[in-house]
Amino acid sequence: MSPGRAARGQSARPPLVAQGRHLRVELSPDDGHLVSLVDRASGRELLAAVPETTSLWSLQLRDGGTMRTLTARAAGRFRATPATARGDALQLTWDRFAVAASPRLAVTATVRVAGATADSEWRIRVDGMDAGGIDSVRFPRISGIASVGPGGELAVPLWMGQRARDPRRVLRNADGGSRRLEWFYPGQLSLQALALYPAGGTGLYLAADDSLAYRKSFALWGEGTEGAGYEMVHLPENPARATRYAPSYAAIVGAVTGDWLTAAERYRAWGTRQAWARRSRLERGLVPRWVTETGIWIWNRGRSPGVLDPALALQREYALPVSVFWHWWHKGAYDTSFPDYLPPREGREPFRAAVKAAQSQGVHAIVYMNQRLWCLDTPSWTREGAERFAVRNPDGSFRTEVYNIFDPKPCATMDIATPFWRDKYAGIAEEVVRDYGLDGIYMDQAVLSLVCWSPDHGHPVGGGHYWMDGFRALARDIRRRAPAARPVTLGGEGGGESWLPELDDFLTLQVSTERYADPGGGWEVIPFFQAVYHRYALTYGSYSSLTFPPYDDLWPAEFAPANALTLLDPKFRRQFHLEQARAFVWGMQPTIANFLPEQLRERRTDIDYALQLAKIRRALPDFFLRGTFVRAPSSDAPLVDVPISRVSIYAARRGGATETARREPVVQLGAFRARDGRVAIAVASILEEPLSVTLDVHPAALGLTNGARAVRVDAGGRRSIGALSANASPLTLQLSPLQAAVLLLEPR
């Protein structure tokens, strides 16, 4: 028994134990709830006092016509037996429940401690569901997590990724009460792992090993002043008809020592062995060449003179391939007219001519087409009987969402598992690509999934992996319809491992999170997705802009701001520099939003900075395109105030700027390993003054066990720095104002 267990109100009987070289798991002998989780290497106990009322699992059960919650404490009998002779696995069984509709109901769980890592695998099976069914299974449930005190961190791969440096803050409401946070996969979570840990210490690694993308959720909540609870929520398919439920995947509960990048590396070892990585379009060389060779993206909106002409001007000025990410090209107002995109708002022939002229000069474009919304005010909604194919709630109503803050009209979310919606969307995409000559489609909201309860859509109701099945079918159909000589590019919003084989690029906007997120929310952006899948996923995009946002001239005129597309106060330039530097050191293709040619005169220094980064990145594809994300060295770079403007369409701002400030290192750092073992350390100053920065470089920690030859690459070219030993080698770089450089480390 772990020290202090009996004193914490647990059973006086010896605990049930599953133990490996790295991890020890102890369960209550009375009802099987988790009472201790010890990392054997550090000796750290990861749980504090665990209430006796904790249940290892709970079921949302239909008993007759009533929904009830069933837990392990309701079992009339509990049994536990070793599952192996090695003592590293247990089988737990609960039965004899007082459930009238399912008198034979039994729950079986297994816990197995891994030999090679500090992980444990948890599986559950529910048998004897004679009637009614189970809407959800919550397992494993963990109480008393001790990693959220002072100095703790919580890392979540919410699309690109985010970190809370004070988990207590995000797991509690303003009044101090518990707050529940729940993220679903596939979609909100780009991958299946969370990490909750004391900074630099040992904490919890919480994951799943599901390679088929079944719908599930990961949930955390606050307990007491410094504790937390956790559960994974599973959704059975066709719950009303199922007599047995056993997820095909395991929940992973383990110990992790380090930080969010340590957890990302742990997950990467599993995730990059899965089919989605092996079959990713970037890994297989299927991403169109013009996409991989793009130097910088321009994200502009409206008619072609305000979109393609600025891109052409930028390309001429800097002799770098410029590609276009194009919103508001369609005939209807943004967020209220989907999917009635055609013809383009400037007319069919002028639009086609502009696209063709831009392509003749090397500028390619992908256009916005929301992948799941059908707005209710469109004539086509009624004419085509679209309501029947919308995503259904459990009560049979269809699901709607409202996004436009100036003209709040509802849109229905369409079920991608239905051939009707796939045919509708693919048909529009075919016309856009074939008839209008565009290079690709930005499929907004593609990297998300929904649960549909319609019994006549041809898929299981409730849980399952039908959403991903539907998306794969849609992507295949769009590509089949495209001209063979001009393959279509498909992009999606956010990041998501399950979409790697289907999408060419991923819009990871959180590089600009400060422009639209609550500054008091307690979260900061991290490149979690890139740390796992940089080599397998091309990421781009940001709201990084030097202007106030544009306003769609098809929106209500009374809300149109007088300052649309006018320059922001120069004090916000450092925010632009920070966003561009982040994208560079995190391996993303750079993006400028709302670029206009006059910025080449009025904000030349800022545009020069973005294009300096773009040119360095494009010159080193072995690292920035095909490399593996690795830990960057620490530095002595000081912090500086970055004034933050929260002016954004998506922050619901209708005019003036609101301002906050954050402290950021004056030098942003990232690192990538090429397939031949070379390492590139990306360095970007956001300071408009000369700067000396010292990096603590450890070649051996980067895989260069015999030391390295160091080469500096910047806008001025390449030059040798000299040799570095395998051990720690402080290296000082002199940086000019707003200068970027790459330190190449080559094996000796």
Backbone hydrogen bonds, N-H to C=O, Kabsch-Sander energy under -0.5 kcal/mol:
donor,donor_aa,acceptor,acceptor_aa,energy
5,R,2,S,-1.9
8,R,4,G,-0.8
8,R,5,R,-1.2
9,G,6,A,-1.5
10,Q,5,R,-1.4
16,L,27,L,-2.7
18,A,25,V,-2.3
19,Q,87,G,-2.1
20,G,23,L,-2.7
24,R,38,V,-2.1
25,V,18,A,-3.0
26,E,36,S,-2.5
27,L,16,L,-2.7
28,S,33,H,-3.0
32,G,28,S,-1.6
35,V,26,E,-2.6
36,S,26,E,-1.7
38,V,24,R,-2.5
39,D,44,R,-2.4
40,R,22,H,-2.1
40,R,38,V,-0.8
41,A,22,H,-0.6
43,G,39,D,-2.3
44,R,39,D,-0.6
46,L,37,L,-3.0
46,L,44,R,-0.6
48,A,144,G,-3.8
54,T,51,P,-1.5
58,S,138,R,-1.4
59,L,70,L,-2.7
60,Q,136,S,-2.5
61,L,59,L,-0.9
61,L,68,R,-3.0
62,R,133,G,-2.7
63,D,61,L,-0.8
63,D,66,T,-3.0
64,G,62,R,-0.7
66,T,63,D,-1.5
68,R,61,L,-3.0
70,L,59,L,-2.5
70,L,68,R,-0.6
72,A,57,W,-0.8
74,A,71,T,-1.8
75,A,72,A,-1.7
76,G,95,D,-1.4
77,R,95,D,-1.8
79,R,93,T,-2.6
81,T,91,Q,-2.4
83,A,89,A,-2.0
84,T,89,A,-0.7
87,G,84,T,-0.7
90,L,111,V,-2.3
91,Q,81,T,-2.9
92,L,109,A,-3.4
93,T,79,R,-2.8
94,W,107,V,-2.8
95,D,77,R,-2.0
97,F,105,L,-0.5
99,V,97,F,-1.5
100,A,98,A,-0.6
102,S,99,V,-0.8
105,L,102,S,-1.7
106,A,127,D,-2.1
107,V,94,W,-2.7
108,T,125,R,-2.9
109,A,92,L,-2.6
110,T,123,R,-2.2
111,V,90,L,-2.1
112,R,121,E,-2.4
113,V,88,D,-3.2
114,A,119,D,-2.9
119,D,117,T,-1.3
120,S,253,V,-1.5
121,E,112,R,-3.4
122,W,251,A,-2.8
123,R,110,T,-2.3
125,R,108,T,-2.6
126,V,245,Y,-3.1
127,D,106,A,-2.8
127,D,125,R,-0.5
128,G,243,T,-0.5
129,M,243,T,-2.0
130,D,128,G,-1.7
133,G,131,A,-1.4
135,D,60,Q,-2.5
136,S,60,Q,-0.7
137,V,234,H,-2.4
138,R,58,S,-3.0
139,F,137,V,-0.7
139,F,232,M,-2.5
141,R,56,L,-1.6
142,I,230,Y,-3.0
145,I,228,A,-2.6
146,A,46,L,-2.1
148,V,226,E,-0.7
152,G,149,G,-2.1
153,E,197,Y,-3.1
154,L,164,A,-2.1
155,A,195,A,-3.0
156,V,162,Q,-2.8
158,L,156,V,-1.9
159,W,157,P,-1.3
159,W,188,Q,-1.9
160,M,158,L,-0.6
161,G,158,L,-1.7
162,Q,156,V,-2.5
163,R,524,E,-3.0
164,A,154,L,-2.6
165,R,163,R,-0.6
169,R,166,D,-1.6
170,V,166,D,-0.9
171,L,167,P,-1.8
172,R,169,R,-0.6
173,N,177,G,-3.0
176,G,173,N,-2.1
179,R,171,L,-2.4
181,L,179,R,-0.5
181,L,220,L,-3.2
183,W,218,F,-2.4
185,Y,216,K,-2.8
187,G,189,L,-1.3
189,L,184,F,-2.2
190,S,157,P,-2.6
190,S,188,Q,-0.5
193,A,191,L,-0.9
194,L,206,L,-3.0
195,A,155,A,-1.9
196,L,204,L,-2.3
197,Y,153,E,-2.5
199,A,151,G,-2.7
200,G,258,G,-1.0
201,G,198,P,-3.0
203,G,256,V,-3.1
204,L,196,L,-3.1
205,Y,254,G,-2.7
206,L,194,L,-2.4
207,A,252,I,-2.4
208,A,192,Q,-1.5
209,D,250,A,-1.8
211,S,209,D,-0.7
215,R,464,G,-1.9
216,K,185,Y,-2.4
217,S,233,V,-2.0
218,F,183,W,-2.5
219,A,231,E,-2.5
220,L,181,L,-2.6
221,W,229,G,-1.8
222,G,171,L,-0.9
222,G,179,R,-0.8
223,E,227,G,-2.2
227,G,223,E,-1.9
228,A,145,I,-0.9
229,G,221,W,-2.6
230,Y,142,I,-2.4
231,E,219,A,-1.9
232,M,140,P,-0.8
233,V,217,S,-2.6
234,H,137,V,-3.4
234,H,232,M,-0.6
235,L,215,R,-1.0
238,N,461,V,-2.3
241,R,238,N,-1.7
242,A,238,N,-1.5
245,Y,126,V,-2.5
251,A,122,W,-2.6
252,I,207,A,-3.1
253,V,120,S,-2.4
254,G,205,Y,-2.6
255,A,118,A,-2.5
256,V,203,G,-2.3
258,G,201,G,-2.2
258,G,256,V,-0.6
263,A,259,D,-1.9
264,A,260,W,-2.3
265,E,261,L,-2.5
266,R,262,T,-2.0
267,Y,263,A,-2.5
268,R,264,A,-2.7
269,A,265,E,-1.5
270,W,266,R,-0.6
270,W,267,Y,-1.1
271,G,267,Y,-3.5
272,T,268,R,-2.2
273,R,270,W,-1.6
274,Q,271,G,-1.3
277,A,274,Q,-1.0
278,R,274,Q,-2.1
279,R,275,A,-2.6
280,S,277,A,-1.3
281,R,500,L,-2.0
282,L,536,Y,-0.6
284,R,280,S,-2.1
285,G,282,L,-1.1
286,L,281,R,-2.8
287,V,281,R,-0.9
291,V,288,P,-1.3
292,T,288,P,-1.6
293,E,289,R,-2.1
294,T,291,V,-1.3
295,G,321,P,-2.3
296,I,321,P,-1.5
297,W,590,P,-2.5
298,I,323,S,-2.6
299,W,297,W,-0.5
299,W,592,I,-2.5
300,N,298,I,-0.8
300,N,325,F,-0.8
302,G,327,H,-2.2
306,G,303,R,-1.5
307,V,304,S,-1.5
308,L,304,S,-2.0
309,D,304,S,-1.2
311,A,307,V,-1.2
312,L,308,L,-2.5
313,A,309,D,-2.2
314,L,310,P,-2.3
315,Q,311,A,-2.3
316,R,312,L,-2.3
317,E,313,A,-2.0
318,Y,314,L,-2.0
319,A,315,Q,-1.7
320,L,315,Q,-0.6
323,S,296,I,-2.1
324,V,364,H,-2.8
325,F,298,I,-2.8
326,W,324,V,-0.6
326,W,366,I,-2.6
327,H,300,N,-1.7
327,H,325,F,-0.6
331,K,341,Y,-2.1
332,G,340,D,-0.5
336,T,333,A,-1.4
337,S,333,A,-1.0
340,D,337,S,-2.1
341,Y,339,P,-2.0
345,R,329,W,-1.8
347,G,344,P,-1.9
351,F,347,G,-1.8
352,R,348,R,-2.5
353,A,349,E,-2.5
354,A,350,P,-2.0
355,V,351,F,-2.4
356,K,352,R,-2.4
357,A,353,A,-2.3
358,A,354,A,-2.2
359,Q,355,V,-2.4
360,S,356,K,-1.9
361,Q,357,A,-0.6
361,Q,358,A,-1.1
362,G,359,Q,-1.9
363,V,358,A,-2.5
364,H,322,V,-0.6
364,H,362,G,-0.6
366,I,324,V,-2.4
367,V,440,G,-1.9
368,Y,326,W,-2.2
369,M,442,Y,-2.5
371,Q,444,D,-2.5
374,W,412,A,-2.1
375,C,338,F,-3.1
376,L,410,P,-2.0
378,T,375,C,-1.4
381,W,378,T,-1.1
382,T,378,T,-0.7
383,R,379,P,-2.3
384,E,380,S,-2.4
385,G,382,T,-1.0
386,A,381,W,-1.8
387,E,381,W,-0.6
388,R,385,G,-0.9
389,F,386,A,-1.9
390,A,387,E,-1.7
391,V,413,T,-3.4
393,N,397,S,-3.3
396,G,393,N,-2.2
399,R,391,V,-2.5
401,E,411,C,-2.9
405,I,403,Y,-0.5
409,K,407,D,-2.0
411,C,401,E,-2.5
412,A,374,W,-3.0
413,T,399,R,-1.9
414,M,372,R,-3.5
414,M,412,A,-0.6
415,D,389,F,-2.3
416,I,414,M,-0.8
418,T,415,D,-1.8
422,R,418,T,-1.9
423,D,419,P,-3.0
424,K,420,F,-2.2
425,Y,421,W,-2.7
426,A,422,R,-2.9
427,G,423,D,-2.1
428,I,424,K,-1.7
429,A,425,Y,-2.5
430,E,426,A,-2.5
431,E,427,G,-1.8
432,V,428,I,-2.5
433,V,429,A,-2.4
434,R,430,E,-3.2
435,D,430,E,-0.5
435,D,431,E,-1.4
436,Y,431,E,-1.3
438,L,432,V,-1.6
439,D,365,A,-1.5
440,G,365,A,-0.8
441,I,489,T,-2.6
442,Y,367,V,-3.2
443,M,441,I,-0.8
443,M,491,G,-2.9
444,D,442,Y,-1.4
446,A,443,M,-1.8
447,V,493,E,-0.5
448,L,446,A,-2.0
452,C,450,L,-0.5
452,C,462,G,-0.5
453,W,392,R,-1.6
457,H,454,S,-0.8
462,G,452,C,-1.7
463,G,236,P,-2.0
469,D,465,H,-1.8
470,G,466,Y,-2.5
471,F,467,W,-2.2
472,R,468,M,-2.5
473,A,469,D,-1.9
474,L,470,G,-2.2
475,A,471,F,-2.9
476,R,472,R,-2.3
477,D,473,A,-2.0
478,I,474,L,-2.5
479,R,475,A,-2.3
480,R,476,R,-2.3
481,R,477,D,-1.8
482,A,478,I,-0.9
486,R,483,P,-1.2
489,T,439,D,-2.0
491,G,441,I,-2.5
492,G,505,D,-1.7
493,E,443,M,-0.8
494,G,507,L,-3.1
497,E,190,S,-2.6
499,W,496,G,-1.2
500,L,497,E,-1.5
502,E,499,W,-1.7
503,L,499,W,-2.3
504,D,490,L,-3.3
505,D,490,L,-1.1
506,F,538,L,-2.4
507,L,492,G,-3.1
508,T,506,F,-1.0
508,T,540,Y,-2.3
509,L,507,L,-0.9
511,V,508,T,-1.0
512,S,509,L,-2.6
513,T,510,Q,-2.0
515,R,512,S,-2.1
516,Y,513,T,-1.3
517,A,513,T,-2.7
521,G,518,D,-1.9
524,E,163,R,-2.0
526,I,161,G,-1.7
528,F,160,M,-0.5
528,F,526,I,-1.5
529,F,160,M,-2.7
531,A,527,P,-2.3
532,V,528,F,-1.3
533,Y,529,F,-3.1
534,H,530,Q,-2.1
536,Y,533,Y,-1.5
537,A,533,Y,-1.3
537,A,534,H,-0.6
539,T,537,A,-0.7
540,Y,506,F,-2.2
541,G,589,Q,-0.8
546,L,593,A,-0.5
548,F,566,T,-2.8
555,W,552,D,-2.0
559,F,556,P,-1.4
560,A,557,A,-1.4
564,A,561,P,-0.8
565,L,548,F,-0.7
565,L,549,P,-0.7
566,T,563,N,-2.3
568,L,546,L,-2.7
572,F,569,D,-2.2
573,R,570,P,-2.1
574,R,571,K,-0.5
575,Q,572,F,-0.7
576,F,572,F,-1.2
577,H,573,R,-2.3
578,L,574,R,-2.6
579,E,575,Q,-2.3
580,Q,576,F,-2.3
581,A,577,H,-2.5
582,R,578,L,-2.8
583,A,579,E,-2.2
584,F,580,Q,-1.8
585,V,581,A,-2.6
586,W,582,R,-1.9
587,G,584,F,-1.3
588,M,583,A,-2.6
589,Q,539,T,-2.8
592,I,297,W,-2.4
593,A,544,S,-2.8
594,N,299,W,-2.4
599,Q,596,L,-2.3
600,L,597,P,-2.0
601,R,598,E,-1.4
602,E,598,E,-2.7
603,R,599,Q,-2.1
604,R,601,R,-0.6
607,I,603,R,-2.1
608,D,604,R,-2.9
609,Y,605,T,-1.7
610,A,606,D,-2.0
611,L,607,I,-2.4
612,Q,608,D,-2.3
613,L,609,Y,-2.0
614,A,610,A,-2.0
615,K,611,L,-2.3
616,I,612,Q,-2.0
617,R,613,L,-2.6
618,R,614,A,-2.4
619,A,615,K,-1.4
620,L,616,I,-0.5
620,L,617,R,-1.5
623,F,620,L,-1.4
624,F,620,L,-2.3
625,L,621,P,-1.5
626,R,621,P,-2.4
627,G,623,F,-1.1
628,T,673,R,-2.5
630,V,671,A,-2.3
634,S,696,D,-0.6
636,D,694,T,-1.3
640,V,664,E,-2.5
642,V,662,R,-2.6
644,I,660,T,-3.6
645,S,643,P,-0.5
646,R,658,T,-2.3
648,S,646,R,-0.7
651,A,648,S,-0.9
652,A,649,I,-1.2
653,R,648,S,-1.7
660,T,644,I,-1.9
662,R,642,V,-1.4
664,E,640,V,-2.3
664,E,662,R,-0.5
666,V,638,P,-2.6
668,Q,684,A,-2.7
670,G,682,A,-1.6
671,A,630,V,-0.6
672,F,680,A,-2.1
673,R,628,T,-2.7
674,A,672,F,-0.5
674,A,678,R,-3.0
677,G,674,A,-1.9
679,V,745,L,-2.3
680,A,672,F,-2.9
681,I,743,L,-2.4
682,A,670,G,-2.6
682,A,680,A,-0.6
683,V,741,A,-2.8
684,A,668,Q,-2.0
685,S,739,Q,-2.4
686,I,666,V,-2.8
691,L,735,L,-2.9
693,V,733,L,-2.5
695,L,693,V,-0.5
695,L,731,L,-3.2
696,D,634,S,-2.6
697,V,695,L,-1.2
697,V,729,S,-1.1
700,A,726,A,-2.5
702,L,698,H,-1.0
702,L,699,P,-0.9
703,G,700,A,-1.8
704,L,699,P,-2.8
705,T,703,G,-1.1
707,G,704,L,-1.7
708,A,724,L,-2.0
709,R,746,E,-2.8
710,A,722,G,-3.4
711,V,744,L,-2.4
712,R,719,R,-3.0
713,V,742,V,-2.8
714,D,717,G,-2.3
715,A,740,A,-0.5
717,G,714,D,-2.1
719,R,712,R,-1.9
721,I,710,A,-3.2
722,G,710,A,-1.4
724,L,708,A,-3.4
729,S,697,V,-3.1
731,L,695,L,-2.7
733,L,693,V,-3.2
735,L,691,L,-3.6
735,L,733,L,-0.6
738,L,687,L,-3.0
739,Q,736,S,-1.2
741,A,683,V,-2.7
742,V,713,V,-2.9
743,L,681,I,-2.7
744,L,711,V,-3.4
744,L,742,V,-0.8
745,L,679,V,-3.3
746,E,709,R,-2.7
746,E,744,L,-0.6
748,R,707,G,-0.9
